[in-house]
Amino acid sequence: MPMKTPLEALALEYGLNKTPKVSAKGRDELAQMIIEEARRQGVYVTQDPQLLALLSRLDVGEEIPPDMFTAVAVILSWVYWLKGMKPGDEKLNPRNTNAR
């Protein structure tokens, strides 16, 4: 019987920060809680196993390093588009800082 791949989740926070940073991460039950809480708060959730593999090397609170900017920018641009925002809007309305 093949082993089940563990569920993993990672949340990014940008908004008022100069650089996106990891705001939460976890596996299995904690990952499920992160995803459920994100959805409850209206935070968009996406699945990107390759980006998750890169970002999971970072600790909670750690800023995204420059070599990951492009990959994270793709996700953030998707979130901006879904919210009808453009870069910089999050600084005008702190309520919209949940680009995770």
C-alpha positions as CSV (number, residue, x, y, z in Angstrom):
1,M,0.0,0.0,0.0
2,P,1.6,3.3,-1.1
3,M,2.1,5.9,1.6
4,K,-0.1,8.9,1.5
5,T,1.6,12.2,0.7
6,P,1.2,14.6,3.7
7,L,-0.9,17.7,3.2
8,E,1.2,20.8,3.3
9,A,0.2,24.5,3.5
10,L,2.1,27.7,3.6
11,A,0.7,31.3,3.9
12,L,2.3,34.4,2.6
13,E,1.8,37.9,4.0
14,Y,2.5,41.0,1.9
15,G,0.3,44.0,2.3
16,L,2.2,46.5,4.4
17,N,5.5,44.6,4.3
18,K,8.2,45.7,1.9
19,T,8.8,42.0,1.0
20,P,6.4,39.1,1.2
21,K,7.0,36.8,4.1
22,V,5.9,33.4,5.4
23,S,3.2,34.0,7.9
24,A,2.2,30.3,8.6
25,K,3.2,26.8,7.5
26,G,2.3,23.3,8.5
27,R,1.7,19.7,7.6
28,D,-1.3,17.4,7.9
29,E,-3.8,18.7,10.5
30,L,-2.1,22.0,10.9
31,A,-2.0,22.5,7.1
32,Q,-5.8,21.7,7.0
33,M,-6.3,24.3,9.7
34,I,-4.3,27.0,7.8
35,I,-6.3,26.3,4.7
36,E,-9.7,26.4,6.5
37,E,-8.8,29.6,8.3
38,A,-7.6,31.3,5.1
39,R,-10.9,30.4,3.3
40,R,-12.9,31.5,6.4
41,Q,-11.1,34.9,6.2
42,G,-11.6,35.2,2.4
43,V,-8.0,34.6,1.6
44,Y,-7.4,33.0,-1.8
45,V,-5.9,29.6,-1.8
46,T,-4.0,28.0,-4.6
47,Q,-2.1,24.8,-5.2
48,D,1.4,25.0,-6.5
49,P,3.6,22.0,-5.4
50,Q,6.8,23.4,-6.9
51,L,6.4,26.8,-5.2
52,L,5.4,25.1,-2.0
53,A,8.6,23.0,-2.1
54,L,10.7,26.2,-2.5
55,L,8.9,28.2,0.1
56,S,8.7,25.4,2.7
57,R,12.5,25.8,3.2
58,L,11.8,29.2,4.8
59,D,10.8,29.7,8.4
60,V,7.7,31.5,9.6
61,G,8.4,35.2,9.7
62,E,11.2,34.9,7.1
63,E,11.0,37.2,4.1
64,I,11.0,35.8,0.6
65,P,14.5,35.8,-0.8
66,P,15.2,37.6,-4.1
67,D,15.6,34.4,-6.1
68,M,11.9,33.5,-5.3
69,F,10.5,37.0,-6.1
70,T,9.3,36.0,-9.6
71,A,7.5,32.9,-8.6
72,V,5.8,34.7,-5.7
73,A,4.9,37.7,-7.9
74,V,2.9,35.4,-10.2
75,I,0.8,34.3,-7.2
76,L,0.4,37.8,-5.9
77,S,-0.6,39.1,-9.4
78,W,-3.3,36.5,-9.5
79,V,-4.6,37.6,-6.1
80,Y,-4.6,41.2,-7.1
81,W,-6.5,40.3,-10.3
82,L,-9.1,38.3,-8.3
83,K,-9.6,41.1,-5.9
84,G,-9.8,43.8,-8.6
85,M,-6.7,45.5,-7.1
86,K,-3.4,46.8,-8.4
87,P,0.0,46.9,-6.7
88,G,0.0,49.6,-4.0
89,D,-3.7,49.3,-3.2
90,E,-3.0,47.2,-0.2
91,K,-1.1,50.1,1.4
92,L,-4.2,52.3,1.0
93,N,-6.6,49.7,2.6
94,P,-4.9,47.5,5.2
95,R,-8.0,45.3,5.2
96,N,-6.9,43.9,1.9
97,T,-3.4,42.8,3.1
98,N,-4.2,39.1,3.0
99,A,-2.5,38.3,-0.3
100,R,-1.6,34.8,0.7
